[in-house]
C-alpha cells in the first residue's frame, strides 16, 4: 500500500480536523466512524477507530473520487495516518 500524497496545507487541515472534530466525536460515539472532508477540489474519508489492544484512537485518511453516477468512492490503495497531538 502506498502513502497518500498530500501537500503541507492538506496535512495541516486534516490534522486540525482530526484534533478538533474526530477526537471529540469519537469520545461520545462508537468503535468506528468515517468523516468526510473537502479540501479545495479533493475529497477525503477519515476512518477512525479505537485500537482493540491499546484503546488508543487510530485515524487514517483516504482520498475519494467521484464515479460516473456522481457518487463518491473511497480509494483505499493509498493512505495517510494521522497522529493525535501533532
N, C-alpha and C positions, 0 to 999 in steps of 0.2 A: 504494500500500500504506500502510495506517495504522500508527501506533505502537501497540503493545500497552500498555494501561493497567495500571499496577502501582502498588501502594502503596509507600511508602518501605521498609517491612518486607520486602515481596516482592523489591524491587530489591536490598536488602542480602543477603537469603537467597540469591538466585540468584547474586549476585556472589561471596559466600563459597563457595558450592558450586562455582562455576567455578574459583576460585583453588585450593581445597583438593582438588578431585576431578577436574575436567575436565582441567586443565593437566597433572596428574600422569599421568592415564590416557592422554592423547594423546601424551605424551613416549615411551611404550612401545607405541604402538598403530599405528594405520593413518592413512590420509589423511582419513577422515571417520567420525564416530561420533555417535550420538544418546544422550542421557542423560535419563531420566525423573525428574521432581522433583515431589513432592506438597507443597503448602503450604496447610494448612487444607483447605478444600473445593475448591481449584483444583489442576489438574494441568498441568505444563508439559513440553515437549520442548525440550532444549537441543541444537542441532545445532552441532557443532564440526568445523572442517576447517582444513587448512593452506593459506594463500593461495599459489597457484602462482607468483606474481611475486615476492613478498617473503619467503615461507617463514614468515610470522607466523601465529600461531593466530588464527582468527576464530571467534566463537561468537554465535549468535542464539537467542533464546528465543521459542517459540510456545506458545500455550495449547492444551490438548487438551480435548475434550468427549466424553462417553460417549454412544454411539448406542443405539438400541433393542435391539441384540444384546449390550449390556454390553461392547462393545469401545471402545477409545479411539481417536479420530480427531484428528489434528493439524490445527489451523486455521492455514494459512499466510498468511491475508489480513492479519494483524496481527503485527508482530514488534518485538522489543526487542534491540538489540545490546549485548553485554557487552564490557567492556574489561578487559584484564589489568592488574593493579596498581591498580585503583580502590579 
